[in-house]
Amino acid sequence: MFRSIRDSLSRTRQSVFGQIVSVLGMGEIDDDTWEDLEALLVQADIGVPTTLALVEAMRERVAREGLVRAEQLIQALKAEMRAIVTDDSPFELEGRRQLTVGLLVGVNGSGKTTSIGKLAHRYKKQGRGVVLAAADTFRAAAIDQLKIWGERSGVPVISGQPGGDPAAVTYDGIRAARARGFDMLLVDTAGRLHTKFNLMKELEKVYGVCKKSVHAAPHEVLLVLDATTGQNALVQAQKFKESVHVTGVILAKLDGTAKGGMVLAIYRELGLPVRFIGTGESIEDLAPFDPEQFIDGLFG
């Protein structure tokens, strides 16, 4: 059964944001209130810089508007959070062109191959002609895993030999998509450790093949982050952003953690929009990120 963003935020809501509602409803707002709010926001993995900015914005708003009632304070906090996670930039995977190329990157174990399978299913259902390229040649298991997702979603998978050249597999994927008249190629890349310079260079080669072979490609570079790793994921994200021009984030495994607040840090500290949330293990459990649903889901 499809799980919503609200469902996937249940742990974050129960462990942290329920307490925030209590703190803001305790009566007089004083220094202790702001300290308690700060501690809870950090606990939700919003991150220190974003937390400090949020609390400062709240202090100013309370003083300026004379807010005292709990409901007013909660609505004000929601508004400040909503301002952080609202992004109007177009999502290029949704655009219609002869061939749209999406590159998925991220470290091993982040949920990348699962996410690409769910994406393929989503766009196939929308009537797109989708091809997957198994450019994670570093692990034989990754190629097999992508083929299983391809079968589940009913889309072809272009692959090479384990240990082969990822850029060559990507090129073969582009050729296959064109030859078959398909309009979307999703490329699964190796989950390289962001600290290994030569492996990041290999990822840059894949990016280069897309750029040379298809106009304005890759049209999206989606970084898959594991929500359960919280702030550690942001360090990885910075490295990938520098190497392959990441355009957005898929936040996987949100249903398994109380660290849902990291969405705010992704927007504010990385300057990247979250495009999808992984809400469960089913092929349907990939929800487009919606700021309203997300904020409401935090507070219940």
N, C-alpha and C positions, 0 to 999 in steps of 0.2 A: 504493500500500500504506500502511495506517495506521502512523504512527510514534508510538512511546511517548514519555513524558516522559524516560525514561532515554536514548533515542536522541537526543533534542533537546539533552540536556545534554553530549553527547560533547565539544564544544569546551571548555566550562567545565571538565569533568573532566580532559581531557588537558593543558590549559594551566596550570591552577592547582591543582586539588584533588589531583592526583597528587603535586605538590610538597609539599602539606601533609602527606600521608601520610609522605613521606620525612623531612620536618622533625621530625615527632612520633616517628619511629622511629630517630632518630640517637643515642639513648643518654640521657645525663644531661640533665634539663630545667633550663635556666638562663635568664638574662636574654636571651641571644642567641636562644634558642628562641622566647621570647614575641615578640621583635622580628620574627623571621622570619615567625612565624605572622600577626602583625598586618599586615605588608607584603603577604603573599599574600592575606589576606582582603580588603584594600582593592583589590588588583589584580582580584579577582573581582567587584568593584563592589557589595560588601556595604555600602559607605558607612562613613565614619569613625565616626559615633556608634554604629552597630550593631557595628562591628568592636571598638571599645574596650570595649563592654559584654560582648561575647562573650569577649574575651581575659581580662577581669577575672573573669568567671564561671568560666572555665577555671582561672585561677590559684588561686581560692578552692577550687574542687573538688579540684584536685590536692593542695593543702595539707591539706584536710580528710580526703580519702579515701586519701591516700598513694599516688596512682597513679604508676606508673613504667614499666609495659610499654606498648609502642606500641599494642597492640590496646585496652588500657584507655583510653588517651588518645583514640584515635579514636572509641571508643564514647561517651566523655564529651562530646566535641565534637558528635557527632551528636545526643546527647540535648539539649544546650543549644540547638542549632539547631532541633530538632523542637519544643521548647517555644515558640520564637518564631513558627513558622509553623502552629501548631495553632489552629484557630478553630472554635468550635461553633455559630456563629450560623446560623440557618436561611437557606437560599438560596431566596428567594421566587419565582423563576422556576419552581421545581420544584413549587410549591404548586398545588393545583387550585382554581380559582374560575371564575366565569362568563367573565371576561376578565382575563387577566394581561397587563400592559403592561411591556415592558422598553425602556429608553432606552439607546442606545449613544452615547458621546461620546468625543472625543479629537481631536488635531490631525491635519491632512492628512498622509497618508503613513504613519500609524501602523499601518495594517492593519485599520481599523475596518469598512469595507464588506465586506472579505473575511471578517472575523470574524462579522459579522451573517449572511452567507450560510451559513457553517459552522454557526452556531447554528440557523438555520432548518432546515437539513438534519437536524441532530441531533434536534430536537424533532418534526419531521414523522415521522421514523423511529419515534419513541416513541408515535405516534398522536395527537399534538396537532394542532389546526387552527390553522395559523400564517399570519399576514398580515404583510407587510413594508410599512412606510411610508417613502417616499423623501423625508425631510425635509431632506436636504442639497440644497437648491435653488440654492445658491451656485455649484455647478459642474455644468454639463450632463452632463459625463462621469460624475459620481457617480451620477446618476439612471440612466444607461445601464448602468453597472457593476452597480448593484443589480438591475436587471431581468435581467441575464445570470445573476446568482447565484440570482434567483428561479426562472428557467427550469431551472437545474441542480438545484435542490432541490425543484422542483415546487410552489412556493408563489406565491400572487398578490402583486403589488406595486402599491401605491397611490401614484400620483405626480401632481405638478402640472406647471406650466411652470417652466423654468429661470428663476431670479430671483424666483419666487413666494414666498408667505408660508409658511415652514416650519411655523408653528403651525396654519395652515389645513390643510396636508397631513396633519399629525398628527391633527387632528380628523376629517378624511375617512377616515383609516385606522381610527379608533375606530368610526365609523359603519359602515364596510364590514365590519369584523370582526363587529359585532353583527348586521348584516343577514344575513350569511352563516352565522351560528351558529358562528363560529370562536372559539377560547378563548385565543389568544395573539397579541399584536401586538408586533412588534419595530420600533423606530423608529431609522432611520439619520439622524444629525444632521450638520450641517456641521462640518468639521474646523477650527473657528475657532482662530486664534492666541489663546492665553490672555491676551495683553497687550492685546487690542483690546476695550475696555470695551463699546462698543455691540454688538459681535457676541456677547459673552457674555450681554448682556441679551436678545438674540434667543433664545438657548438657554434662558434662564430662562422666556421666554414659552412655549416648547414644553413645558417642565416644568409650567408653570401650567395649560396646556390638559389635560394628562394628569390632573393633580390634580383639576380641576373636573369632568371628564367621567366618570371611573371611580373607584369607591371605593378609597381608599388608594393610588392610582396616582401616579407610576410605581412599580411594585412592586420593581424593581431599576433602578439607574442604573449601568451598567457602563462603566468607563473603559478604553479600549483603549490600552495603552502598547507602544511599539516597544522590544523588549529590546535592540536594537543601540545605542540611545542611552544606555543605562545610567543614571547618576545624573541626567542632564539631564531625563529623563522624570519624575523625582520633583518637580521644580520645577513642571512643567506640571500634574502631578496635584494639587498643593496648590491651584492656582487653580481647577481644575474642581471640586474638592471643596467649595470655598467657595461657588461659584455654583449648583451643581445637586445638592448632597447625594449625591455618589457613594457607592455602597454596596459596590462590589467592583471588581476589576480583571481584565481579560483581558490576559495578557502574550503579545503576538504576536512572531513571528520569533525565538523562543528558539533554534531550530535553527541560526541563522546567526550566533551570537555566543558569546564566552567570558564574557559578563557575567551568567550565570545567578544569581550571588549576589545580584543586586538584588531577588530575591523576598523575602529576609530584610529588606531595607530597606523594602520596600513594607509589610510587616506591622508592623515596629517603629516606623518613622518616620512613616508615613501612617496607621497604625491601620486599614488596609483588608485584607480577605481577597482572595487571588487565587482566582478562581473557575474560570478555564480557562487552559490554556497552548496557544499555537499551536505545533504541532510540525512543520509542513511546509506544502506548498502544496496538497495534495489536499483535497477537500471533507470528507474524514474526519479530517483532521489538526487536531483540536481536542480536547484531553484534559482532562477534569475534573481540577482540581488535587488531588493526593493527597500529604499531607506525607511519608508513609513512602516513596512512590516517588520523591519529589523528593530527599529527603536521601540515600537509597540511590543515586540516580542521580548525585549529585554526587561520591560516593566510589567508585562502580563496584563 
